[in-house]
Amino acid sequence: MRILHTMIRVGNLERSIDFYTRVLGMRELRRRDFPEGRFTLAFVGYGDEASSAVIELTHNWDTTQYDLGNGYGHVALAVEDATRTCAEVRERGGKVTREAGPMKHGGSVIAFVEDPDGYKIELIERR
């Protein structure tokens, strides 16, 4: 078994695809409209779906905003340099919510950014 994807609901598909591709450097892997159900699925990631876990962006055509609730935590990405990645995210118009620094009660260097719908993405430095 392996993880295939994580699904999140987004209010504006093009805005979200722009964030995940332009700001975080993923690729749009595939997209499919379901007119009868009034939704679109778009898959983004760093590698091929056959070997890498990806993110499924679900856009329900009649919903522009979601309540994130308190159950969602974050998606984690390995980065070479968290400080540099935060600067790149900011330069590309992304929002950094926690600057790079040591994890509380641990030694890892982490940072957090936020996508256009408010989902948190943790950057974990792996040198």
SULPEZI-V500698 format. One record per pair of residues at least 24 apart in sequence whose C-alpha atoms are under 10 Angstrom apart, sorted by the first residue. I is the first residue (numbers start at 1). J is the second residue. Records with the same first field share a line. If there is no record, write none. Layout:
BEGIN
I: J, J
END
This chain:
BEGIN
2: 51, 52, 53
3: 51, 52, 53, 54
4: 49, 50, 51, 52, 53, 54, 55, 56
5: 43, 44, 45, 49, 52, 53, 54, 55, 56, 57
6: 43, 53, 54, 55, 56, 57, 75
7: 41, 42, 43, 54, 55, 56, 57, 58
8: 55, 56, 57, 58, 59, 68, 72, 117, 119
9: 41, 56, 57, 58, 59, 60, 63, 64, 65, 66, 68, 117, 119
10: 56, 57, 58, 59, 60, 61, 63, 64, 65, 66, 115, 116, 117, 118, 119
11: 57, 58, 59, 60, 61, 62, 63, 64, 65, 66, 116, 117
12: 57, 58, 59, 60, 61, 63, 64, 65, 116, 117
13: 40, 41, 42, 57, 58, 59, 60, 61, 64
14: 42, 59
15: 115, 116, 117
16: 42, 57, 59, 115, 116, 117
17: 42, 43, 44, 57, 116
18: 116
19: 89, 92, 93, 94, 114, 115, 116
20: 44, 45, 46, 55, 57, 94, 115, 116
21: 45, 46
22: 89, 92, 93, 94
23: 85, 88, 89, 90, 91, 92, 93, 94, 95, 115
24: 77, 85, 88, 89, 92, 94, 113, 115, 121
25: 89
26: 54, 55
27: 54
28: 54, 55
29: 54, 55, 56
30: 56
31: 56, 57, 58
33: 59, 61
34: 60, 61
35: 61
37: 61
38: 62
39: 63
64: 117
65: 117
66: 117, 118
67: 117, 118
68: 117, 118, 119
72: 119, 120
73: 119, 120, 121, 122
74: 112, 113, 114, 119, 120, 121, 122
75: 112, 119, 120, 121, 122, 123
76: 110, 111, 112, 120, 121, 122, 123, 124
77: 110, 112, 121, 122, 123, 124, 125, 126
78: 110, 122, 123, 124, 125, 126, 127
79: 110, 122, 123, 124, 125, 126, 127
80: 123, 124, 125, 126, 127
81: 109, 110, 123, 124, 125, 126, 127
82: 109, 110, 111, 112, 122, 123, 124, 125, 126, 127
83: 109, 110, 111, 123, 125
85: 111, 113, 123, 125
86: 111, 112, 113, 123
89: 113, 114
96: 120, 121
97: 121, 122
98: 122, 123
99: 123
100: 124, 125
101: 125
END
